[in-house]
Amino acid sequence: MIDRVKIKYNVGDILEFKKTHPCGGKQWKIVRVGVDCKLECTTCKRIIIIPRIEIAKKMKKRIFENNSEE
């Protein structure tokens, strides 16, 4: 089993969550990374801030991985 807590997230990554957002979208783009991460819904552009541990619990898969160093 993969240790989900040690997954590195980068700005620009697109994640798919298990549950849908009220707008119907499941994909979220990472806007800011830290202890808390800022995510933007790719469908309605709503922004949420959730802890990194919660991302690991809610994430189904990573759609796009941004490997660029900033």
PyMOL Python script that loads the backbone (N, CA, C, O; Angstrom):
from pymol import cmd

cmd.read_pdbstr("""\
ATOM      1  N   MET A   1       0.836  -1.188   0.000  1.00  0.00           N
ATOM      2  CA  MET A   1       0.000   0.000   0.000  1.00  0.00           C
ATOM      3  C   MET A   1       0.877   1.246   0.000  1.00  0.00           C
ATOM      4  O   MET A   1       1.887   1.303   0.700  1.00  0.00           O
ATOM      5  N   ILE A   2       0.488   2.233  -0.781  1.00  0.00           N
ATOM      6  CA  ILE A   2       1.242   3.483  -0.868  1.00  0.00           C
ATOM      7  C   ILE A   2       0.901   4.353   0.334  1.00  0.00           C
ATOM      8  O   ILE A   2      -0.264   4.475   0.712  1.00  0.00           O
ATOM      9  N   ASP A   3       1.925   4.956   0.930  1.00  0.00           N
ATOM     10  CA  ASP A   3       1.710   5.871   2.047  1.00  0.00           C
ATOM     11  C   ASP A   3       1.263   7.205   1.470  1.00  0.00           C
ATOM     12  O   ASP A   3       2.089   7.976   0.981  1.00  0.00           O
ATOM     13  N   ARG A   4      -0.032   7.484   1.522  1.00  0.00           N
ATOM     14  CA  ARG A   4      -0.608   8.659   0.881  1.00  0.00           C
ATOM     15  C   ARG A   4      -0.156   9.967   1.515  1.00  0.00           C
ATOM     16  O   ARG A   4      -0.193  11.004   0.851  1.00  0.00           O
ATOM     17  N   VAL A   5       0.265   9.956   2.762  1.00  0.00           N
ATOM     18  CA  VAL A   5       0.661  11.188   3.433  1.00  0.00           C
ATOM     19  C   VAL A   5       1.967  11.717   2.857  1.00  0.00           C
ATOM     20  O   VAL A   5       2.191  12.927   2.878  1.00  0.00           O
ATOM     21  N   LYS A   6       2.836  10.850   2.342  1.00  0.00           N
ATOM     22  CA  LYS A   6       4.145  11.266   1.843  1.00  0.00           C
ATOM     23  C   LYS A   6       4.131  11.626   0.362  1.00  0.00           C
ATOM     24  O   LYS A   6       5.193  11.849  -0.220  1.00  0.00           O
ATOM     25  N   ILE A   7       2.957  11.689  -0.261  1.00  0.00           N
ATOM     26  CA  ILE A   7       2.871  12.085  -1.664  1.00  0.00           C
ATOM     27  C   ILE A   7       3.202  13.565  -1.777  1.00  0.00           C
ATOM     28  O   ILE A   7       2.695  14.379  -1.005  1.00  0.00           O
ATOM     29  N   LYS A   8       4.046  13.914  -2.729  1.00  0.00           N
ATOM     30  CA  LYS A   8       4.412  15.318  -2.952  1.00  0.00           C
ATOM     31  C   LYS A   8       3.399  15.939  -3.917  1.00  0.00           C
ATOM     32  O   LYS A   8       3.127  15.401  -4.990  1.00  0.00           O
ATOM     33  N   TYR A   9       2.859  17.065  -3.514  1.00  0.00           N
ATOM     34  CA  TYR A   9       1.931  17.805  -4.363  1.00  0.00           C
ATOM     35  C   TYR A   9       2.637  19.040  -4.879  1.00  0.00           C
ATOM     36  O   TYR A   9       3.394  19.674  -4.144  1.00  0.00           O
ATOM     37  N   ASN A  10       2.400  19.393  -6.144  1.00  0.00           N
ATOM     38  CA  ASN A  10       3.004  20.570  -6.764  1.00  0.00           C
ATOM     39  C   ASN A  10       1.907  21.505  -7.254  1.00  0.00           C
ATOM     40  O   ASN A  10       0.801  21.072  -7.578  1.00  0.00           O
ATOM     41  N   VAL A  11       2.229  22.788  -7.304  1.00  0.00           N
ATOM     42  CA  VAL A  11       1.301  23.765  -7.856  1.00  0.00           C
ATOM     43  C   VAL A  11       1.072  23.416  -9.326  1.00  0.00           C
ATOM     44  O   VAL A  11       2.027  23.212 -10.076  1.00  0.00           O
ATOM     45  N   GLY A  12      -0.183  23.348  -9.729  1.00  0.00           N
ATOM     46  CA  GLY A  12      -0.524  23.002 -11.100  1.00  0.00           C
ATOM     47  C   GLY A  12      -0.999  21.570 -11.274  1.00  0.00           C
ATOM     48  O   GLY A  12      -1.550  21.232 -12.322  1.00  0.00           O
ATOM     49  N   ASP A  13      -0.798  20.716 -10.267  1.00  0.00           N
ATOM     50  CA  ASP A  13      -1.300  19.347 -10.343  1.00  0.00           C
ATOM     51  C   ASP A  13      -2.825  19.375 -10.400  1.00  0.00           C
ATOM     52  O   ASP A  13      -3.457  20.246  -9.803  1.00  0.00           O
ATOM     53  N   ILE A  14      -3.407  18.430 -11.112  1.00  0.00           N
ATOM     54  CA  ILE A  14      -4.860  18.289 -11.152  1.00  0.00           C
ATOM     55  C   ILE A  14      -5.209  16.943 -10.547  1.00  0.00           C
ATOM     56  O   ILE A  14      -4.725  15.898 -10.984  1.00  0.00           O
ATOM     57  N   LEU A  15      -6.069  16.991  -9.518  1.00  0.00           N
ATOM     58  CA  LEU A  15      -6.458  15.796  -8.776  1.00  0.00           C
ATOM     59  C   LEU A  15      -7.925  15.492  -9.009  1.00  0.00           C
ATOM     60  O   LEU A  15      -8.727  16.396  -9.243  1.00  0.00           O
ATOM     61  N   GLU A  16      -8.271  14.209  -8.944  1.00  0.00           N
ATOM     62  CA  GLU A  16      -9.675  13.807  -9.011  1.00  0.00           C
ATOM     63  C   GLU A  16     -10.066  13.280  -7.638  1.00  0.00           C
ATOM     64  O   GLU A  16      -9.395  12.406  -7.088  1.00  0.00           O
ATOM     65  N   PHE A  17     -11.160  13.815  -7.081  1.00  0.00           N
ATOM     66  CA  PHE A  17     -11.645  13.393  -5.778  1.00  0.00           C
ATOM     67  C   PHE A  17     -12.692  12.289  -5.936  1.00  0.00           C
ATOM     68  O   PHE A  17     -13.247  12.098  -7.018  1.00  0.00           O
ATOM     69  N   LYS A  18     -12.952  11.572  -4.855  1.00  0.00           N
ATOM     70  CA  LYS A  18     -13.926  10.483  -4.865  1.00  0.00           C
ATOM     71  C   LYS A  18     -15.346  11.010  -5.009  1.00  0.00           C
ATOM     72  O   LYS A  18     -16.143  10.457  -5.765  1.00  0.00           O
ATOM     73  N   LYS A  19     -15.663  12.078  -4.286  1.00  0.00           N
ATOM     74  CA  LYS A  19     -17.009  12.652  -4.330  1.00  0.00           C
ATOM     75  C   LYS A  19     -17.036  13.866  -5.250  1.00  0.00           C
ATOM     76  O   LYS A  19     -16.021  14.529  -5.462  1.00  0.00           O
ATOM     77  N   THR A  20     -18.222  14.141  -5.792  1.00  0.00           N
ATOM     78  CA  THR A  20     -18.360  15.289  -6.676  1.00  0.00           C
ATOM     79  C   THR A  20     -18.639  16.555  -5.880  1.00  0.00           C
ATOM     80  O   THR A  20     -19.217  16.514  -4.794  1.00  0.00           O
ATOM     81  N   HIS A  21     -18.221  17.666  -6.437  1.00  0.00           N
ATOM     82  CA  HIS A  21     -18.513  18.994  -5.898  1.00  0.00           C
ATOM     83  C   HIS A  21     -19.974  19.311  -6.254  1.00  0.00           C
ATOM     84  O   HIS A  21     -20.484  18.760  -7.230  1.00  0.00           O
ATOM     85  N   PRO A  22     -20.663  20.176  -5.499  1.00  0.00           N
ATOM     86  CA  PRO A  22     -22.057  20.497  -5.838  1.00  0.00           C
ATOM     87  C   PRO A  22     -22.267  20.973  -7.282  1.00  0.00           C
ATOM     88  O   PRO A  22     -23.367  20.837  -7.818  1.00  0.00           O
ATOM     89  N   CYS A  23     -21.237  21.523  -7.910  1.00  0.00           N
ATOM     90  CA  CYS A  23     -21.366  21.968  -9.311  1.00  0.00           C
ATOM     91  C   CYS A  23     -21.316  20.784 -10.277  1.00  0.00           C
ATOM     92  O   CYS A  23     -21.641  20.935 -11.455  1.00  0.00           O
ATOM     93  N   GLY A  24     -20.914  19.612  -9.794  1.00  0.00           N
ATOM     94  CA  GLY A  24     -20.831  18.422 -10.635  1.00  0.00           C
ATOM     95  C   GLY A  24     -19.419  18.025 -11.014  1.00  0.00           C
ATOM     96  O   GLY A  24     -19.211  16.957 -11.590  1.00  0.00           O
ATOM     97  N   GLY A  25     -18.441  18.868 -10.698  1.00  0.00           N
ATOM     98  CA  GLY A  25     -17.055  18.575 -11.047  1.00  0.00           C
ATOM     99  C   GLY A  25     -16.369  17.697 -10.008  1.00  0.00           C
ATOM    100  O   GLY A  25     -16.723  17.722  -8.829  1.00  0.00           O
ATOM    101  N   LYS A  26     -15.396  16.930 -10.451  1.00  0.00           N
ATOM    102  CA  LYS A  26     -14.600  16.080  -9.561  1.00  0.00           C
ATOM    103  C   LYS A  26     -13.123  16.452  -9.592  1.00  0.00           C
ATOM    104  O   LYS A  26     -12.345  15.950  -8.781  1.00  0.00           O
ATOM    105  N   GLN A  27     -12.727  17.321 -10.512  1.00  0.00           N
ATOM    106  CA  GLN A  27     -11.315  17.633 -10.686  1.00  0.00           C
ATOM    107  C   GLN A  27     -10.969  18.971 -10.048  1.00  0.00           C
ATOM    108  O   GLN A  27     -11.704  19.951 -10.164  1.00  0.00           O
ATOM    109  N   TRP A  28      -9.815  18.978  -9.363  1.00  0.00           N
ATOM    110  CA  TRP A  28      -9.350  20.162  -8.642  1.00  0.00           C
ATOM    111  C   TRP A  28      -7.912  20.455  -9.030  1.00  0.00           C
ATOM    112  O   TRP A  28      -7.102  19.537  -9.156  1.00  0.00           O
ATOM    113  N   LYS A  29      -7.587  21.730  -9.220  1.00  0.00           N
ATOM    114  CA  LYS A  29      -6.231  22.164  -9.544  1.00  0.00           C
ATOM    115  C   LYS A  29      -5.599  22.746  -8.289  1.00  0.00           C
ATOM    116  O   LYS A  29      -6.226  23.545  -7.594  1.00  0.00           O
ATOM    117  N   ILE A  30      -4.356  22.353  -7.988  1.00  0.00           N
ATOM    118  CA  ILE A  30      -3.652  22.879  -6.819  1.00  0.00           C
ATOM    119  C   ILE A  30      -3.110  24.256  -7.158  1.00  0.00           C
ATOM    120  O   ILE A  30      -2.369  24.429  -8.125  1.00  0.00           O
ATOM    121  N   VAL A  31      -3.497  25.245  -6.334  1.00  0.00           N
ATOM    122  CA  VAL A  31      -3.087  26.628  -6.544  1.00  0.00           C
ATOM    123  C   VAL A  31      -1.946  27.005  -5.602  1.00  0.00           C
ATOM    124  O   VAL A  31      -1.045  27.752  -5.983  1.00  0.00           O
ATOM    125  N   ARG A  32      -1.984  26.480  -4.355  1.00  0.00           N
ATOM    126  CA  ARG A  32      -0.938  26.774  -3.359  1.00  0.00           C
ATOM    127  C   ARG A  32      -0.716  25.530  -2.522  1.00  0.00           C
ATOM    128  O   ARG A  32      -1.663  24.805  -2.216  1.00  0.00           O
ATOM    129  N   VAL A  33       0.540  25.276  -2.146  1.00  0.00           N
ATOM    130  CA  VAL A  33       0.901  24.101  -1.363  1.00  0.00           C
ATOM    131  C   VAL A  33       1.560  24.537  -0.068  1.00  0.00           C
ATOM    132  O   VAL A  33       2.352  25.479  -0.051  1.00  0.00           O
ATOM    133  N   GLY A  34       1.235  23.857   1.007  1.00  0.00           N
ATOM    134  CA  GLY A  34       1.816  24.094   2.323  1.00  0.00           C
ATOM    135  C   GLY A  34       1.215  23.080   3.272  1.00  0.00           C
ATOM    136  O   GLY A  34       0.856  21.977   2.859  1.00  0.00           O
ATOM    137  N   VAL A  35       1.102  23.443   4.545  1.00  0.00           N
ATOM    138  CA  VAL A  35       0.411  22.566   5.494  1.00  0.00           C
ATOM    139  C   VAL A  35      -1.051  22.447   5.066  1.00  0.00           C
ATOM    140  O   VAL A  35      -1.632  21.362   5.078  1.00  0.00           O
ATOM    141  N   ASP A  36      -1.634  23.591   4.686  1.00  0.00           N
ATOM    142  CA  ASP A  36      -2.950  23.614   4.063  1.00  0.00           C
ATOM    143  C   ASP A  36      -2.733  23.868   2.575  1.00  0.00           C
ATOM    144  O   ASP A  36      -1.828  24.607   2.189  1.00  0.00           O
ATOM    145  N   CYS A  37      -3.563  23.256   1.750  1.00  0.00           N
ATOM    146  CA  CYS A  37      -3.456  23.440   0.304  1.00  0.00           C
ATOM    147  C   CYS A  37      -4.674  24.183  -0.206  1.00  0.00           C
ATOM    148  O   CYS A  37      -5.792  23.965   0.260  1.00  0.00           O
ATOM    149  N   LYS A  38      -4.445  25.061  -1.168  1.00  0.00           N
ATOM    150  CA  LYS A  38      -5.538  25.800  -1.806  1.00  0.00           C
ATOM    151  C   LYS A  38      -5.828  25.111  -3.129  1.00  0.00           C
ATOM    152  O   LYS A  38      -4.936  24.937  -3.960  1.00  0.00           O
ATOM    153  N   LEU A  39      -7.087  24.720  -3.317  1.00  0.00           N
ATOM    154  CA  LEU A  39      -7.509  24.018  -4.518  1.00  0.00           C
ATOM    155  C   LEU A  39      -8.584  24.812  -5.246  1.00  0.00           C
ATOM    156  O   LEU A  39      -9.398  25.492  -4.620  1.00  0.00           O
ATOM    157  N   GLU A  40      -8.579  24.721  -6.572  1.00  0.00           N
ATOM    158  CA  GLU A  40      -9.581  25.402  -7.393  1.00  0.00           C
ATOM    159  C   GLU A  40     -10.325  24.355  -8.210  1.00  0.00           C
ATOM    160  O   GLU A  40      -9.707  23.546  -8.902  1.00  0.00           O
ATOM    161  N   CYS A  41     -11.652  24.373  -8.130  1.00  0.00           N
ATOM    162  CA  CYS A  41     -12.479  23.463  -8.919  1.00  0.00           C
ATOM    163  C   CYS A  41     -12.307  23.823 -10.392  1.00  0.00           C
ATOM    164  O   CYS A  41     -12.427  24.991 -10.763  1.00  0.00           O
ATOM    165  N   THR A  42     -12.027  22.832 -11.230  1.00  0.00           N
ATOM    166  CA  THR A  42     -11.808  23.105 -12.649  1.00  0.00           C
ATOM    167  C   THR A  42     -13.107  23.382 -13.390  1.00  0.00           C
ATOM    168  O   THR A  42     -13.082  23.881 -14.515  1.00  0.00           O
ATOM    169  N   THR A  43     -14.247  23.063 -12.771  1.00  0.00           N
ATOM    170  CA  THR A  43     -15.535  23.288 -13.418  1.00  0.00           C
ATOM    171  C   THR A  43     -16.092  24.676 -13.128  1.00  0.00           C
ATOM    172  O   THR A  43     -16.442  25.411 -14.052  1.00  0.00           O
ATOM    173  N   CYS A  44     -16.178  25.045 -11.822  1.00  0.00           N
ATOM    174  CA  CYS A  44     -16.832  26.305 -11.448  1.00  0.00           C
ATOM    175  C   CYS A  44     -15.864  27.362 -10.914  1.00  0.00           C
ATOM    176  O   CYS A  44     -16.277  28.483 -10.619  1.00  0.00           O
ATOM    177  N   LYS A  45     -14.583  27.015 -10.788  1.00  0.00           N
ATOM    178  CA  LYS A  45     -13.525  27.926 -10.327  1.00  0.00           C
ATOM    179  C   LYS A  45     -13.652  28.327  -8.851  1.00  0.00           C
ATOM    180  O   LYS A  45     -13.033  29.303  -8.426  1.00  0.00           O
ATOM    181  N   ARG A  46     -14.441  27.592  -8.071  1.00  0.00           N
ATOM    182  CA  ARG A  46     -14.534  27.827  -6.629  1.00  0.00           C
ATOM    183  C   ARG A  46     -13.213  27.428  -5.987  1.00  0.00           C
ATOM    184  O   ARG A  46     -12.604  26.438  -6.390  1.00  0.00           O
ATOM    185  N   ILE A  47     -12.759  28.196  -4.982  1.00  0.00           N
ATOM    186  CA  ILE A  47     -11.493  27.912  -4.304  1.00  0.00           C
ATOM    187  C   ILE A  47     -11.777  27.448  -2.884  1.00  0.00           C
ATOM    188  O   ILE A  47     -12.574  28.053  -2.168  1.00  0.00           O
ATOM    189  N   ILE A  48     -11.110  26.358  -2.484  1.00  0.00           N
ATOM    190  CA  ILE A  48     -11.227  25.848  -1.119  1.00  0.00           C
ATOM    191  C   ILE A  48      -9.823  25.693  -0.537  1.00  0.00           C
ATOM    192  O   ILE A  48      -8.844  25.570  -1.273  1.00  0.00           O
ATOM    193  N   ILE A  49      -9.741  25.700   0.782  1.00  0.00           N
ATOM    194  CA  ILE A  49      -8.481  25.456   1.483  1.00  0.00           C
ATOM    195  C   ILE A  49      -8.712  24.271   2.417  1.00  0.00           C
ATOM    196  O   ILE A  49      -9.575  24.319   3.293  1.00  0.00           O
ATOM    197  N   ILE A  50      -7.933  23.207   2.223  1.00  0.00           N
ATOM    198  CA  ILE A  50      -8.060  22.026   3.070  1.00  0.00           C
ATOM    199  C   ILE A  50      -6.676  21.531   3.469  1.00  0.00           C
ATOM    200  O   ILE A  50      -5.702  21.752   2.749  1.00  0.00           O
ATOM    201  N   PRO A  51      -6.589  20.853   4.632  1.00  0.00           N
ATOM    202  CA  PRO A  51      -5.297  20.304   5.071  1.00  0.00           C
ATOM    203  C   PRO A  51      -4.784  19.238   4.104  1.00  0.00           C
ATOM    204  O   PRO A  51      -5.563  18.547   3.449  1.00  0.00           O
ATOM    205  N   ARG A  52      -3.467  19.121   4.031  1.00  0.00           N
ATOM    206  CA  ARG A  52      -2.825  18.150   3.139  1.00  0.00           C
ATOM    207  C   ARG A  52      -3.287  16.718   3.447  1.00  0.00           C
ATOM    208  O   ARG A  52      -3.440  15.912   2.529  1.00  0.00           O
ATOM    209  N   ILE A  53      -3.508  16.397   4.720  1.00  0.00           N
ATOM    210  CA  ILE A  53      -3.950  15.049   5.102  1.00  0.00           C
ATOM    211  C   ILE A  53      -5.337  14.761   4.533  1.00  0.00           C
ATOM    212  O   ILE A  53      -5.616  13.634   4.126  1.00  0.00           O
ATOM    213  N   GLU A  54      -6.205  15.767   4.502  1.00  0.00           N
ATOM    214  CA  GLU A  54      -7.544  15.586   3.939  1.00  0.00           C
ATOM    215  C   GLU A  54      -7.477  15.315   2.436  1.00  0.00           C
ATOM    216  O   GLU A  54      -8.287  14.552   1.911  1.00  0.00           O
ATOM    217  N   ILE A  55      -6.532  15.924   1.749  1.00  0.00           N
ATOM    218  CA  ILE A  55      -6.375  15.660   0.315  1.00  0.00           C
ATOM    219  C   ILE A  55      -6.071  14.190   0.099  1.00  0.00           C
ATOM    220  O   ILE A  55      -6.633  13.560  -0.796  1.00  0.00           O
ATOM    221  N   ALA A  56      -5.194  13.649   0.907  1.00  0.00           N
ATOM    222  CA  ALA A  56      -4.817  12.238   0.777  1.00  0.00           C
ATOM    223  C   ALA A  56      -6.024  11.324   0.986  1.00  0.00           C
ATOM    224  O   ALA A  56      -6.123  10.280   0.342  1.00  0.00           O
ATOM    225  N   LYS A  57      -6.934  11.701   1.872  1.00  0.00           N
ATOM    226  CA  LYS A  57      -8.125  10.883   2.132  1.00  0.00           C
ATOM    227  C   LYS A  57      -9.152  10.999   1.012  1.00  0.00           C
ATOM    228  O   LYS A  57      -9.801  10.013   0.662  1.00  0.00           O
ATOM    229  N   LYS A  58      -9.306  12.200   0.447  1.00  0.00           N
ATOM    230  CA  LYS A  58     -10.355  12.462  -0.540  1.00  0.00           C
ATOM    231  C   LYS A  58      -9.949  12.167  -1.977  1.00  0.00           C
ATOM    232  O   LYS A  58     -10.809  12.003  -2.842  1.00  0.00           O
ATOM    233  N   MET A  59      -8.644  12.097  -2.240  1.00  0.00           N
ATOM    234  CA  MET A  59      -8.152  11.949  -3.606  1.00  0.00           C
ATOM    235  C   MET A  59      -8.369  10.533  -4.132  1.00  0.00           C
ATOM    236  O   MET A  59      -8.103   9.548  -3.443  1.00  0.00           O
ATOM    237  N   LYS A  60      -8.856  10.454  -5.362  1.00  0.00           N
ATOM    238  CA  LYS A  60      -9.009   9.173  -6.047  1.00  0.00           C
ATOM    239  C   LYS A  60      -7.782   8.894  -6.900  1.00  0.00           C
ATOM    240  O   LYS A  60      -7.199   7.812  -6.830  1.00  0.00           O
ATOM    241  N   LYS A  61      -7.387   9.895  -7.723  1.00  0.00           N
ATOM    242  CA  LYS A  61      -6.194   9.741  -8.562  1.00  0.00           C
ATOM    243  C   LYS A  61      -5.690  11.108  -8.995  1.00  0.00           C
ATOM    244  O   LYS A  61      -6.389  12.114  -8.879  1.00  0.00           O
ATOM    245  N   ARG A  62      -4.471  11.121  -9.491  1.00  0.00           N
ATOM    246  CA  ARG A  62      -3.855  12.336 -10.000  1.00  0.00           C
ATOM    247  C   ARG A  62      -4.005  12.326 -11.519  1.00  0.00           C
ATOM    248  O   ARG A  62      -3.509  11.425 -12.197  1.00  0.00           O
ATOM    249  N   ILE A  63      -4.696  13.339 -12.044  1.00  0.00           N
ATOM    250  CA  ILE A  63      -4.956  13.430 -13.486  1.00  0.00           C
ATOM    251  C   ILE A  63      -3.734  13.973 -14.217  1.00  0.00           C
ATOM    252  O   ILE A  63      -3.323  13.420 -15.237  1.00  0.00           O
ATOM    253  N   PHE A  64      -3.149  15.061 -13.696  1.00  0.00           N
ATOM    254  CA  PHE A  64      -2.000  15.707 -14.331  1.00  0.00           C
ATOM    255  C   PHE A  64      -0.989  16.029 -13.248  1.00  0.00           C
ATOM    256  O   PHE A  64      -1.346  16.542 -12.187  1.00  0.00           O
ATOM    257  N   GLU A  65       0.271  15.728 -13.516  1.00  0.00           N
ATOM    258  CA  GLU A  65       1.344  16.009 -12.559  1.00  0.00           C
ATOM    259  C   GLU A  65       2.275  17.051 -13.145  1.00  0.00           C
ATOM    260  O   GLU A  65       2.868  16.842 -14.204  1.00  0.00           O
ATOM    261  N   ASN A  66       2.402  18.178 -12.454  1.00  0.00           N
ATOM    262  CA  ASN A  66       3.285  19.254 -12.872  1.00  0.00           C
ATOM    263  C   ASN A  66       4.647  19.028 -12.243  1.00  0.00           C
ATOM    264  O   ASN A  66       4.784  19.139 -11.025  1.00  0.00           O
ATOM    265  N   ASN A  67       5.657  18.712 -13.040  1.00  0.00           N
ATOM    266  CA  ASN A  67       6.993  18.389 -12.533  1.00  0.00           C
ATOM    267  C   ASN A  67       7.944  19.574 -12.543  1.00  0.00           C
ATOM    268  O   ASN A  67       9.107  19.424 -12.168  1.00  0.00           O
ATOM    269  N   SER A  68       7.488  20.736 -12.957  1.00  0.00           N
ATOM    270  CA  SER A  68       8.392  21.892 -13.033  1.00  0.00           C
ATOM    271  C   SER A  68       8.751  22.390 -11.649  1.00  0.00           C
ATOM    272  O   SER A  68       7.903  22.431 -10.757  1.00  0.00           O
ATOM    273  N   GLU A  69      10.006  22.769 -11.469  1.00  0.00           N
ATOM    274  CA  GLU A  69      10.486  23.308 -10.203  1.00  0.00           C
ATOM    275  C   GLU A  69      10.283  24.809 -10.192  1.00  0.00           C
ATOM    276  O   GLU A  69      10.708  25.500 -11.118  1.00  0.00           O
ATOM    277  N   GLU A  70       9.629  25.327  -9.142  1.00  0.00           N
ATOM    278  CA  GLU A  70       9.394  26.768  -9.036  1.00  0.00           C
ATOM    279  C   GLU A  70      10.137  27.337  -7.870  1.00  0.00           C
ATOM    280  O   GLU A  70      10.063  28.539  -7.618  1.00  0.00           O
TER     281      GLU A  70
END
""", "prot")
cmd.dss("prot")
cmd.show_as("cartoon", "prot")
cmd.util.cbc("prot")
cmd.orient("prot")
